[in-house]
Amino acid sequence: MRAIAIALLALLAPGCGGKVECGEGTFRDGDNCIGFDPDDEAPPVVTLTPPAQRSREPIPTAVALTTDELSQLYVTTDGSDPDPTAGPGEPSPVTIVEITNGMTLKYLAIDRAGNQSAIESATYISDVTGPGKVKDLVVTPAGSDVTITWTNPIDQDFAGTVVARVVDVIDASPESGQTYTAATDLTPSLQILQVGSGTQFIDTARPPGRVRYAVWAFDDLTNYGPPSAARSEIALGNLEIEFQFDVPNNALTVVTPSVAFDTTGTTAQFSAGTLTLALQLQNISTSHFQNPKALVVSTSSASFATTNPTADGLSFVDLGPATFAPNATITRNLVFTGVSGVATFRLRLGHHASIIASRNRSRDVAFIDSGAVFLNNSVRETPKFNTLASGPNNQGKVRPALFTGEHFVDVPTTHGTIERWDMVTQTRVFGTDVGVQNGDRTNVQALLADSANIYCLTKVGKTRDTGRLTVIRLDENLRETGRLDLSAVDAQGFTHPALSPDGSTLAIPSGSSIVLVDTESMTQRDVVPGTPDLDVIQTAFLDRVRAVTFFDNGNGLFAVSRLGGKAEAIRFTDNGTTNVELSDPSGGTGRGNAVALAPDGRVFVAFDSGLRVYNPATDLLGNTSYTQAATGLVFANGKLRVLRTTRNQVDVADPSTGLIQVTNTLPFGAFGHWLVLASR
């Protein structure tokens, strides 16, 4: 038996004609069994789970790399190529954790046969950021048609734009991830006109009055960028209407109609030489008219006698309400005497923007008709808004209000709220809490607006406290779209920030310095590029900056100090700024209260010593003839309104000289060192 066994082993031995039988999972390689197929020349295939992509989805928390056969994996996450000679690699599968946005994995695999896959890469990108704004948005009416043109952003992933007609306010934006089509409503106030990649749209057959449009750019993932908006007006035509009354035939006719108003319901009653004209006007335009008046331009064979004040040099009948809205109808009686034969009455719709002021120890806002002149030089005050500014401790105040859309007034308060009021209905619409802390510790310092956004500056702290500043970007429905917490602080009281003419930069006083904020990216701008620090504009003031305004089309910034009679003209350069220090030419060292940019480019400055004017062409701060203590400034109807520190008088001053033309007595005390024009 032993001999037979030896013989069998000999037959199976190598070189003896035997054949090796290899077990499962092994392969014959000559006379040996090995763990891989020696004829395998195919490299392993690597699969990533989840696969790499650029999408709106969040970045995965981990990525698993697997191969279709037993292999060693070599993976890098720093962008370098994997090197199989640097180490043994890791057996498949491999899990990579802590994936970050934009991370690129590079990998290869080597199977047991030594087959090596090519180096592959995979980048994980979560993109929820839309393109930049469209630029150069221009609205050009021609007859009843409106051409809207713009320049698309240069972002590489730009895919198109959504163009919408703005009926009232920009109260929403397209929702990222969603697609839209023309002839649909984003909201009742935003009517989508076009979706595409063009740079022009023509809106045809529009009624007379205001027109406004908003445009959003979107990328290939339907991320939407911030809105751009622009407005214009289709000519209202002649706002004058001429009526003729035929006494013998007791007949009233319209000789000259207006395209903006329908007078179909107007009637007349005649008795003993007196005609009562029941004027009925329906606003068929798209415009809101503030402080509407029926101005009597001329009469024939009749007289219009009234003790009312004048506006634009003409007698008038107040049409009320404070704002005449589209589609609204007003009826008022005008009485003419000495009417005989065929009499004519030419009327004009007068309308003038309101000036907003604080009252009642700065807890209410009141509206002053900027166009009416009363015989006793008092002002025509429209109904005031009783705000909720008293706050939780009954110590709140209002800050300078903001006119939004065509008929809303947004009133910021010192306890962290913004209250919206409707000038048409004269009622409160709603309030928004923008507080960064509860209660009355959030002080809303100011509201400013560009063509499509509202910027809210808040201070964490009570009115007289020093506190950290925060900038909050809102849409026109007062919903937050961005926020920037600054390291800068502000002291007691409040200061007047400014927005550049193109809306790109917000200038915020902070102590004796000025912080610049990029409103699109909501980041702080570095005033002096190339330095390691995030620089601000530093003035030479010994006290804090009270107010600033841009001039020279945004190339310069003018600042006035709260104390010391000091000001500075700051011009932007490639390497920072150049500052020109200025002093009150009267030699006064009192308070600086406000600044206002004039239509001709000069800057008016309200000092306790009077009104001064800065000329950018000469870099000089000069005197004017206005010597009263000035605290608030605003331009309206081409004239400068100056609030005196006595608080109950507003002067109408000639901008060329500063001479007071009219002094209006207020029926209240205007507090807070500000006047605001209800117009955009």
Buried (B, 14 or more C-beta within 10 A) or exposed (E): EEEEEEEEEEEEEEEEEBEEEEEEEEBBBEEEBBEBBEEBEEBBEBEBEEEBEBEBBEBBEEBBBBBEBBBBBBBBBEEEEBEEEEEEBBEBBBEBEEBEEEBBBBBBBBBBBEBBBEEBEBBBBBBEBBBBBBEEBEBEBEEBEBBBBBEBBEBEBBBBBBBBBBBBBBBBBBEBEEEBEBEEEBBEBBBBBBBEEEBEBEBEEBBBBBBBBBBBBBBEBBBBBBBBBBBBBBEBEBBBBBBBBEBEEEEBEEEEBBBBBBBEEBEBEBEEEEBBBBBBBBBBBBBBBBBBBBBBBBBEBBEBEEEBBBBBEBBBBBBBBBBBBBEBEBEBEBBBEBBEEBBBBBBBBBBBBBBBBBBBEBBBBBBBBBBBBBEEEBBBBBEBBBBBBBBEEEBBBBBBBBBBBBBBBBBBBBBBBBBBBBBBEBEBEEBBEBBBEEEBBBBBBBBBBBBBBBBBBBBBBBBEBEBBBBBBBBBBBBEEBBBBEBEBBBBEBBBBBBBBBEBBBBBBBBBBBBBBBBBBEBEBBBBBEEEEEEBBBBBEBEBBBBBBBBBBEBBBBBBBBBBBBBBBBBBBEEEBBEBBEBBBBBEBBBBBBBBBBBEEBBBBBBBBBBBBBBBBEEEEBEBBEBEBBBBBBBBBBEBBBBBBBEBBBBBBBBBEEBEBEBBBEBEBBBBBBBBBBBBB
